[in-house]
């Protein structure tokens, strides 16, 4: 099995398939499906979407500087695809898909009521990059469907059935593989490693002393002569130090590898 070199291309998949809702200056709403969307910053919360200048919603976003990102789930898959292949110049996408425009705070653009998460955004920067222009926007507010709130009021976003887009196809999120490692757990794990490491150092210094004392005790117990004890001690101590050195090398390599 080998690797093949291809020409440069956008192979970053999968990506979220979102429906971006806008409203022109006459308050006429429209929906555009966007796959090039992502998080830009946590604080302040910022996102980006990339839109072709030829798209009908492009001019609306440029003029109003507002839009709403609507996350899509399995129930919205067909509508999501439809809004990506039909132009708002020709049809009323809300009417054709049966989706419901609802007002949200902070922006005049409507949200999609059937979407589990609506993210109201205001453009702060636009960057013409080539085939697409990237709009960088600040998140002004978020609304969620309370049907996905548990008894404690926590929003279960992974239980909404979100979908993703990958190379021309739509997929539902798969099985859970794990959980993000919290910083506290990482710190605790590193502390345990350091305690283990320093305990080895302490043991390294104490073990020869203990071994030497054991040697004296053993020789005394066997009623050996003093000169015999003196002759045995250096060799046994050197042997113990050698063993401890080997143990340190093994443990240090184990600790080093465990940090990767």
Secondary structure, DSSP 8 states (H G I E B T S, - for coil): -------S------EE-EEEEEE-TT--EEEEEESSEEEEETTTTEEEEEE-TTSHHHHHHHHH-EEEEEE-BGGGHHHHHHHHHS-TTTS-HHHHHT--EE--SS-SS-EETTSSEEEEEEEEEEEE-SS-EEEEEEEEEEEE-GGGB-TTS-B-GGGS-BEEEETTEEEE----------HHHHHHHHHHHHHHHHHHHHHHHHHHHHHHHHHHHHHHHTT--HHHHHHHHHHHHHHHHHHHHHHHHHHHHHHHHHT-
